[in-house]
Amino acid sequence: MGFDSIPEDVEQFIRKRIDSVAQLEALLMTRSAPQAEWSVAVLAKRLYVSEKQAADLLARLFTDGFLIKAGSPSLYQYQPNSDELRQLVVRHAKDDGLRVQPLGCGGESRHAEA
């Protein structure tokens, strides 16, 4: 399956900004509850990943402009730093849900979990 079913700008967004299934799931999960404050422990539990991996995911999403610090330094909240970024996430979530498209050549996926 290729990217034929999703818009080109969404494809480019995924190729350039998303490195793993867990990162995509964390992004879409935080987007699904934008008023929630996400801690490392809560995200780790919801994604079934280690707290270290959850901390890395939250830090990356914060650095990339998807999240803000909320209330305390260890809590994050979904709030993209631009309307363009917000709209790309909305379009991906709407067009594709949590399904991850293969991104590599020959059917390989950049999103394979280690």
N, C-alpha and C positions, 0 to 999 in steps of 0.2 A: 504494500500500500504506500503510495506517495503522498505528496502534498496537494494533489489535484483538488481535494475537497475543501481546502482552507485558503483564505485570501493571502496574496503574496506578502503583504505587510506583516501579517501574523506569522507566516513562515519565517520571515527574516528576523522578527522579534525572538522567536524560539531559537533559531540558529545562533543568534548573537548573544542572547541574554540568559538562556536556560542551559544548565550543564548536566542536570540529572532528573530522573523521575521524582526523587524526593524534593528537589528544589521546586519543580513545577507543582507538585502536590501541596507543598508548604505555601506557595504563592496563592494558589486557588483556594486553599483552606482559609488563609487569613482574609482573603477577599470575600469569602462567603459570610464572614462575621466581622465587618469593618469596625464595629464599635467595641469588639472584644480586645482585651489586653492579653497578649500571648507571652507566656514564659517558656523558658527552655524545657522545663519539666512537662508542661501541658502539651507543647508541640511534639516532644519526644514520644509521649504516650499516645497521642492521636495518630502519629505517623508510623508508630512501631519502629523507631530508630533510637540509637543511643542518645544520651543527653549531649555528648560531645558533637555528634552529627547535627542535632537540633540547634545547638548553639552556633555552629558553623553556618547552617542554613539561615537562621535569623540574622546573623551578622552580615552575610552576603546580600540578603534581601534589603537590609537596611542600607548598606553601602551602595547598592544599585538603585536606591531611590524608591523602593516599593513600600517600605515601612518607616515609621518614625518611632522614636523612644517615647514611651507612654507612662507617665507617672513616676516610674523609677528606672534607673539604668538597665535593669534586667527585664523590663517589660516592653513589648513592641506592639504597634497597632498598624493595620493596613491603611496607608495613606500615600499613594504615589505622589512624587514631587512634581508631576506635570499632568495636564489633561491628556496629552498625547499618550503618555505611558498608561494612564488609567484606561483610556479607550482601547488600547491594544490588548490589555488584560481582559477587559469586558468582552471584546470581540472573540478572543481565544476561548474564554469560558463559555460564551454563547454558541460559537461554532463547533467547539470540540469537546466541551465538558472536561472530564478527567482523562479522556483517552489520549494517549501520547502517540504522536506520529513518528515513524522512523525517520532519522535525519541523515544517516550516512549513505554512502554509495552502496549499491548492491544489496539493499535491504538491511544493512547494519544500522543500529541505533546508537546515537550519542548518549541516549538516556539509560543505557544498561546499568543496573546497580552492581556495585562491586561486592 
